[in-house]
Amino acid sequence: MVDFELLASLGSQSFFEAFARYNNPEDIQSYLETAFAPSTIRKQLEDPDVVYFIATDDGKSVGYSKLKRNSAPKELPQSNCIQLERIYALQSYLGKNVGKELMEKCLETAKVEGFEILWLGVWQKNERAINFYNKWGFKVIGYKQFIIGKEVSDDFVMALNIKNE
């Protein structure tokens, strides 16, 4: 079983490192306190449609991913989808295959469980992440918004057909 307190700390740190410089400090702090509260993570871990994976390096947690089963974007309402809701590595581990290993685990899980499409939302200005997803074969299929405090960000909705891979 994943340690919810460790996951809350890892999630908060990696999200902060990735997005704090783009957001109002009060807004980002409020978001982190809600989205990564230990009680929030504990509830998510109790949800049978949610699965987390943690990447480690010499026993240190350095990244994680979160899948949400039976979740479809408005662009694919009748599809057998699973959402890659989060995939993050600590800044000091970017470029060290943490994302690759997490993505491989997510794809393996999605395929074993019989899902046809893996989808995600990504901030339109996050070029590093978009390039990462493009390399895996994800395509933009739509748009959605992501809110942090008073800031509304435009996200791409990207999807990968994994049925025939």
SULZI-V926309 format. One record per residue. N is the residue number from 1. OMEGA is omega in whole degrees, 0 to 359 (NA if undefined). Layout:
BEGIN
n=N omega=OMEGA
n=N omega=OMEGA
END
This chain:
BEGIN
n=1 omega=180
n=2 omega=178
n=3 omega=185
n=4 omega=179
n=5 omega=176
n=6 omega=181
n=7 omega=177
n=8 omega=180
n=9 omega=179
n=10 omega=180
n=11 omega=180
n=12 omega=181
n=13 omega=184
n=14 omega=177
n=15 omega=178
n=16 omega=180
n=17 omega=183
n=18 omega=192
n=19 omega=184
n=20 omega=184
n=21 omega=181
n=22 omega=187
n=23 omega=174
n=24 omega=183
n=25 omega=180
n=26 omega=180
n=27 omega=181
n=28 omega=180
n=29 omega=179
n=30 omega=179
n=31 omega=181
n=32 omega=181
n=33 omega=179
n=34 omega=186
n=35 omega=184
n=36 omega=174
n=37 omega=178
n=38 omega=180
n=39 omega=177
n=40 omega=181
n=41 omega=179
n=42 omega=179
n=43 omega=179
n=44 omega=180
n=45 omega=177
n=46 omega=180
n=47 omega=181
n=48 omega=178
n=49 omega=182
n=50 omega=175
n=51 omega=177
n=52 omega=170
n=53 omega=179
n=54 omega=176
n=55 omega=180
n=56 omega=174
n=57 omega=183
n=58 omega=177
n=59 omega=179
n=60 omega=177
n=61 omega=187
n=62 omega=179
n=63 omega=180
n=64 omega=172
n=65 omega=180
n=66 omega=174
n=67 omega=175
n=68 omega=181
n=69 omega=174
n=70 omega=179
n=71 omega=181
n=72 omega=175
n=73 omega=182
n=74 omega=180
n=75 omega=183
n=76 omega=189
n=77 omega=183
n=78 omega=186
n=79 omega=176
n=80 omega=189
n=81 omega=168
n=82 omega=184
n=83 omega=168
n=84 omega=188
n=85 omega=179
n=86 omega=170
n=87 omega=186
n=88 omega=171
n=89 omega=174
n=90 omega=183
n=91 omega=182
n=92 omega=180
n=93 omega=176
n=94 omega=180
n=95 omega=182
n=96 omega=175
n=97 omega=177
n=98 omega=179
n=99 omega=179
n=100 omega=181
n=101 omega=178
n=102 omega=179
n=103 omega=178
n=104 omega=180
n=105 omega=179
n=106 omega=179
n=107 omega=178
n=108 omega=180
n=109 omega=181
n=110 omega=180
n=111 omega=180
n=112 omega=181
n=113 omega=173
n=114 omega=177
n=115 omega=182
n=116 omega=184
n=117 omega=171
n=118 omega=181
n=119 omega=182
n=120 omega=171
n=121 omega=180
n=122 omega=179
n=123 omega=184
n=124 omega=180
n=125 omega=181
n=126 omega=185
n=127 omega=180
n=128 omega=180
n=129 omega=180
n=130 omega=177
n=131 omega=177
n=132 omega=181
n=133 omega=178
n=134 omega=179
n=135 omega=178
n=136 omega=178
n=137 omega=177
n=138 omega=178
n=139 omega=176
n=140 omega=179
n=141 omega=181
n=142 omega=185
n=143 omega=174
n=144 omega=179
n=145 omega=178
n=146 omega=187
n=147 omega=172
n=148 omega=182
n=149 omega=180
n=150 omega=182
n=151 omega=176
n=152 omega=181
n=153 omega=176
n=154 omega=180
n=155 omega=167
n=156 omega=165
n=157 omega=181
n=158 omega=181
n=159 omega=178
n=160 omega=176
n=161 omega=183
n=162 omega=183
n=163 omega=186
n=164 omega=181
n=165 omega=NA
END
